[in-house]
Amino acid sequence: MEIIRTVVHDREVTQDIAAAERSYRLVEGAVMSVEWYLSRNPNDGVHRRGKFWVYTHQGKKIHRVPEVSVLYSFTDDEVVFHAILFRPGT
């Protein structure tokens, strides 16, 4: 059975997403893709110290879709985005 976790954003993450929407197209879709993927596969990121992980979703510069990197932690029930970084896609 597939486990699907709830995704929660820290306040700063929500603010960073809103700011990125002024610079890039399709930010909401890119973030939703990362949320969907990590809610099902949180172990696919790169493990950092303690409870923290990093995951990067490649964007497409030609379409102004940003690369999205997320610092997150997770439990059996949820994935928490602690920080998010947007850069021009490749």
N, CA, C and O atoms as a DFTB+ gen file, in Angstrom:
360 C
 N C O
     1  1       0.835      -1.183       0.000
     2  2       0.000       0.000       0.000
     3  2       0.877       1.243       0.000
     4  3       1.829       1.339       0.775
     5  1       0.558       2.187      -0.864
     6  2       1.321       3.422      -0.956
     7  2       0.959       4.363       0.189
     8  3      -0.217       4.577       0.481
     9  1       1.985       4.922       0.835
    10  2       1.781       5.904       1.895
    11  2       1.863       7.286       1.265
    12  3       2.825       7.602       0.565
    13  1       0.853       8.106       1.516
    14  2       0.851       9.482       1.030
    15  2       0.820      10.399       2.248
    16  3      -0.123      10.377       3.038
    17  1       1.870      11.202       2.382
    18  2       1.997      12.092       3.525
    19  2       1.420      13.473       3.195
    20  3       1.388      13.882       2.034
    21  1       0.972      14.169       4.213
    22  2       0.541      15.554       4.080
    23  2       1.783      16.430       3.969
    24  3       2.768      16.199       4.670
    25  1       1.745      17.435       3.091
    26  2       2.867      18.364       2.942
    27  2       2.522      19.669       3.654
    28  3       1.452      20.242       3.449
    29  1       3.450      20.125       4.497
    30  2       3.277      21.349       5.283
    31  2       4.428      22.283       4.948
    32  3       5.573      21.848       4.827
    33  1       4.120      23.585       4.798
    34  2       5.158      24.591       4.536
    35  2       5.381      25.443       5.774
    36  3       4.420      25.878       6.409
    37  1       6.645      25.688       6.125
    38  2       6.949      26.722       7.107
    39  2       6.542      28.064       6.513
    40  3       6.450      28.190       5.292
    41  1       6.299      29.054       7.337
    42  2       5.830      30.366       6.880
    43  2       6.763      30.991       5.839
    44  3       6.301      31.566       4.854
    45  1       8.064      30.879       6.057
    46  2       9.023      31.470       5.125
    47  2       8.928      30.821       3.741
    48  3       9.122      31.488       2.725
    49  1       8.634      29.540       3.706
    50  2       8.491      28.830       2.432
    51  2       7.313      29.409       1.649
    52  3       7.418      29.635       0.444
    53  1       6.217      29.643       2.318
    54  2       5.044      30.225       1.663
    55  2       5.382      31.597       1.093
    56  3       4.970      31.926      -0.019
    57  1       6.125      32.393       1.842
    58  2       6.534      33.720       1.370
    59  2       7.491      33.621       0.188
    60  3       7.390      34.408      -0.753
    61  1       8.416      32.669       0.222
    62  2       9.368      32.490      -0.877
    63  2       8.669      32.030      -2.161
    64  3       9.064      32.425      -3.258
    65  1       7.648      31.208      -2.026
    66  2       6.889      30.770      -3.201
    67  2       6.186      31.973      -3.831
    68  3       6.213      32.141      -5.050
    69  1       5.563      32.802      -3.010
    70  2       4.873      33.988      -3.523
    71  2       5.848      34.922      -4.235
    72  3       5.515      35.481      -5.280
    73  1       7.037      35.097      -3.685
    74  2       8.041      35.960      -4.310
    75  2       8.514      35.374      -5.644
    76  3       8.710      36.110      -6.611
    77  1       8.694      34.067      -5.696
    78  2       9.165      33.415      -6.924
    79  2       8.142      33.531      -8.047
    80  3       8.516      33.564      -9.219
    81  1       6.858      33.592      -7.705
    82  2       5.814      33.700      -8.718
    83  2       5.912      35.002      -9.508
    84  3       5.364      35.099     -10.606
    85  1       6.600      35.999      -8.966
    86  2       6.796      37.258      -9.688
    87  2       7.933      37.156     -10.701
    88  3       8.024      37.987     -11.605
    89  1       8.799      36.155     -10.569
    90  2       9.969      36.017     -11.440
    91  2       9.886      34.867     -12.435
    92  3      10.513      34.913     -13.494
    93  1       9.124      33.849     -12.105
    94  2       9.083      32.639     -12.930
    95  2       7.654      32.284     -13.289
    96  3       6.711      32.607     -12.567
    97  1       7.515      31.610     -14.424
    98  2       6.231      31.039     -14.801
    99  2       6.098      29.670     -14.145
   100  3       7.100      29.031     -13.823
   101  1       4.899      29.234     -13.956
   102  2       4.604      27.863     -13.521
   103  2       5.235      27.465     -12.196
   104  3       5.538      26.292     -11.982
   105  1       5.437      28.428     -11.306
   106  2       5.981      28.123      -9.979
   107  2       5.048      27.189      -9.230
   108  3       5.490      26.209      -8.631
   109  1       3.766      27.490      -9.263
   110  2       2.806      26.657      -8.537
   111  2       2.860      25.206      -9.012
   112  3       2.838      24.284      -8.198
   113  1       2.931      25.006     -10.325
   114  2       3.004      23.652     -10.861
   115  2       4.289      22.946     -10.471
   116  3       4.277      21.755     -10.159
   117  1       5.401      23.676     -10.487
   118  2       6.687      23.080     -10.097
   119  2       6.657      22.665      -8.627
   120  3       7.110      21.575      -8.277
   121  1       6.124      23.534      -7.770
   122  2       6.044      23.212      -6.333
   123  2       5.099      22.035      -6.109
   124  3       5.386      21.149      -5.304
   125  1       3.982      22.026      -6.815
   126  2       3.035      20.914      -6.669
   127  2       3.664      19.597      -7.102
   128  3       3.389      18.555      -6.508
   129  1       4.500      19.632      -8.123
   130  2       5.198      18.414      -8.563
   131  2       6.115      17.887      -7.463
   132  3       6.155      16.685      -7.198
   133  1       6.845      18.794      -6.832
   134  2       7.750      18.395      -5.744
   135  2       6.943      17.860      -4.561
   136  3       7.299      16.841      -3.969
   137  1       5.869      18.544      -4.226
   138  2       5.021      18.081      -3.118
   139  2       4.463      16.685      -3.400
   140  3       4.510      15.805      -2.539
   141  1       3.943      16.491      -4.596
   142  2       3.368      15.194      -4.955
   143  2       4.426      14.102      -4.826
   144  3       4.180      13.048      -4.239
   145  1       5.606      14.370      -5.383
   146  2       6.655      13.357      -5.384
   147  2       7.142      13.045      -3.967
   148  3       7.224      11.880      -3.578
   149  1       7.461      14.083      -3.203
   150  2       8.009      13.852      -1.861
   151  2       6.966      13.305      -0.886
   152  3       7.328      12.634       0.081
   153  1       5.690      13.573      -1.116
   154  2       4.666      13.010      -0.231
   155  2       4.622      11.490      -0.358
   156  3       4.134      10.798       0.536
   157  1       5.133      10.980      -1.471
   158  2       5.149       9.541      -1.715
   159  2       6.541       8.914      -1.598
   160  3       6.667       7.723      -1.312
   161  1       7.580       9.715      -1.819
   162  2       8.957       9.213      -1.873
   163  2       9.925      10.104      -1.101
   164  3      10.894      10.587      -1.686
   165  1       9.700      10.337       0.180
   166  2      10.555      11.288       0.896
   167  2      12.007      10.825       1.046
   168  3      12.891      11.649       1.282
   169  1      12.259       9.546       0.916
   170  2      13.630       9.038       1.035
   171  2      14.478       9.290      -0.210
   172  3      15.671       8.991      -0.204
   173  1      13.891       9.834      -1.273
   174  2      14.634      10.037      -2.513
   175  2      15.498      11.292      -2.504
   176  3      16.264      11.509      -3.443
   177  1      15.399      12.105      -1.493
   178  2      16.272      13.265      -1.389
   179  2      17.646      12.857      -0.894
   180  3      17.928      11.676      -0.689
   181  1      18.489      13.848      -0.706
   182  2      19.823      13.626      -0.157
   183  2      19.752      13.885       1.347
   184  3      19.384      14.978       1.778
   185  1      20.105      12.879       2.137
   186  2      20.035      13.016       3.586
   187  2      21.138      13.935       4.092
   188  3      22.302      13.784       3.718
   189  1      20.776      14.869       4.928
   190  2      21.724      15.772       5.585
   191  2      21.790      15.388       7.056
   192  3      21.333      14.311       7.439
   193  1      22.336      16.234       7.854
   194  2      22.446      15.941       9.289
   195  2      21.083      15.812       9.954
   196  3      20.128      16.509       9.611
   197  1      21.026      14.915      10.898
   198  2      19.806      14.761      11.691
   199  2      18.612      14.380      10.847
   200  3      18.648      13.410      10.090
   201  1      17.563      15.152      10.986
   202  2      16.292      14.826      10.326
   203  2      16.127      15.480       8.960
   204  3      15.081      15.311       8.332
   205  1      17.117      16.215       8.480
   206  2      16.943      17.016       7.281
   207  2      17.375      16.320       5.993
   208  3      18.331      15.545       5.966
   209  1      16.640      16.622       4.937
   210  2      16.880      16.095       3.602
   211  2      16.815      17.249       2.613
   212  3      16.205      18.281       2.893
   213  1      17.458      17.070       1.437
   214  2      17.385      18.059       0.355
   215  2      16.977      17.338      -0.923
   216  3      17.491      16.268      -1.247
   217  1      16.047      17.947      -1.632
   218  2      15.596      17.407      -2.922
   219  2      15.562      18.544      -3.931
   220  3      15.109      19.644      -3.616
   221  1      16.044      18.282      -5.152
   222  2      16.029      19.285      -6.219
   223  2      15.272      18.754      -7.419
   224  3      15.510      17.643      -7.892
   225  1      14.357      19.576      -7.898
   226  2      13.565      19.287      -9.096
   227  2      14.066      20.205     -10.203
   228  3      14.036      21.427     -10.060
   229  1      14.523      19.623     -11.303
   230  2      15.069      20.413     -12.403
   231  2      13.968      21.196     -13.103
   232  3      12.869      20.685     -13.320
   233  1      14.271      22.431     -13.452
   234  2      13.342      23.256     -14.207
   235  2      13.752      23.317     -15.671
   236  3      14.678      22.625     -16.091
   237  1      13.073      24.131     -16.430
   238  2      13.356      24.328     -17.852
   239  2      13.481      25.827     -18.114
   240  3      12.489      26.555     -18.134
   241  1      14.722      26.269     -18.314
   242  2      14.987      27.690     -18.502
   243  2      14.229      28.250     -19.702
   244  3      13.698      29.359     -19.636
   245  1      14.176      27.508     -20.775
   246  2      13.525      27.993     -21.988
   247  2      12.048      28.318     -21.751
   248  3      11.490      29.181     -22.430
   249  1      11.411      27.637     -20.794
   250  2      10.004      27.865     -20.479
   251  2       9.814      28.711     -19.220
   252  3       8.690      28.919     -18.764
   253  1      10.932      29.199     -18.663
   254  2      10.937      29.983     -17.423
   255  2      10.346      29.207     -16.246
   256  3       9.752      29.796     -15.343
   257  1      10.511      27.889     -16.260
   258  2      10.120      27.050     -15.129
   259  2      11.352      26.898     -14.252
   260  3      12.375      26.410     -14.731
   261  1      11.295      27.296     -12.987
   262  2      12.486      27.296     -12.149
   263  2      12.893      25.907     -11.660
   264  3      12.081      24.987     -11.560
   265  1      14.179      25.801     -11.362
   266  2      14.659      24.654     -10.590
   267  2      14.207      24.918      -9.155
   268  3      14.283      26.049      -8.674
   269  1      13.741      23.881      -8.481
   270  2      13.237      24.010      -7.112
   271  2      14.047      23.088      -6.204
   272  3      14.083      21.875      -6.409
   273  1      14.694      23.673      -5.202
   274  2      15.406      22.877      -4.184
   275  2      14.701      23.082      -2.851
   276  3      14.367      24.205      -2.475
   277  1      14.482      21.983      -2.145
   278  2      13.733      22.029      -0.895
   279  2      14.544      21.380       0.227
   280  3      15.092      20.291       0.057
   281  1      14.615      22.051       1.366
   282  2      15.137      21.468       2.597
   283  2      13.912      21.008       3.377
   284  3      13.024      21.810       3.664
   285  1      13.856      19.731       3.720
   286  2      12.650      19.196       4.341
   287  2      12.984      18.127       5.370
   288  3      14.108      17.632       5.448
   289  1      11.978      17.794       6.148
   290  2      12.030      16.647       7.055
   291  2      10.708      15.904       6.865
   292  3       9.766      16.428       6.270
   293  1      10.657      14.685       7.376
   294  2       9.406      13.931       7.232
   295  2       9.226      12.930       8.364
   296  3      10.175      12.496       9.017
   297  1       7.958      12.590       8.560
   298  2       7.550      11.542       9.493
   299  2       6.690      10.566       8.699
   300  3       6.583      10.674       7.478
   301  1       6.089       9.633       9.387
   302  2       5.183       8.702       8.721
   303  2       3.937       9.401       8.188
   304  3       3.272       8.886       7.289
   305  1       3.615      10.588       8.747
   306  2       2.373      11.266       8.395
   307  2       2.526      12.519       7.543
   308  3       1.603      12.891       6.817
   309  1       3.692      13.177       7.624
   310  2       3.826      14.429       6.893
   311  2       5.249      14.718       6.437
   312  3       6.224      14.172       6.955
   313  1       5.326      15.605       5.441
   314  2       6.588      16.143       4.948
   315  2       6.536      17.633       5.228
   316  3       5.568      18.300       4.865
   317  1       7.575      18.163       5.874
   318  2       7.607      19.584       6.213
   319  2       8.700      20.264       5.405
   320  3       9.871      19.896       5.500
   321  1       8.314      21.265       4.605
   322  2       9.271      22.073       3.854
   323  2       9.755      23.187       4.764
   324  3       8.975      24.054       5.159
   325  1      11.046      23.169       5.100
   326  2      11.626      24.175       5.987
   327  2      12.219      25.341       5.210
   328  3      12.252      26.465       5.710
   329  1      12.684      25.087       4.002
   330  2      13.247      26.137       3.149
   331  2      13.077      25.718       1.698
   332  3      13.030      24.530       1.375
   333  1      12.983      26.730       0.821
   334  2      12.842      26.450      -0.600
   335  2      13.646      27.485      -1.369
   336  3      13.685      28.657      -0.997
   337  1      14.281      27.047      -2.433
   338  2      15.129      27.918      -3.244
   339  2      14.746      27.730      -4.705
   340  3      14.603      26.605      -5.185
   341  1      14.585      28.837      -5.395
   342  2      14.274      28.813      -6.828
   343  2      15.442      29.381      -7.601
   344  3      16.005      30.411      -7.230
   345  1      15.806      28.705      -8.681
   346  2      16.867      29.172      -9.589
   347  2      16.387      28.946     -11.015
   348  3      15.501      28.124     -11.249
   349  1      16.966      29.672     -11.972
   350  2      16.583      29.415     -13.365
   351  2      16.837      27.953     -13.719
   352  3      17.859      27.382     -13.340
   353  1      15.911      27.362     -14.439
   354  2      16.083      25.973     -14.871
   355  2      17.214      25.838     -15.864
   356  3      17.733      26.834     -16.369
   357  1      17.594      24.610     -16.141
   358  2      18.690      24.360     -17.086
   359  2      18.181      24.179     -18.490
   360  3      18.970      23.960     -19.409
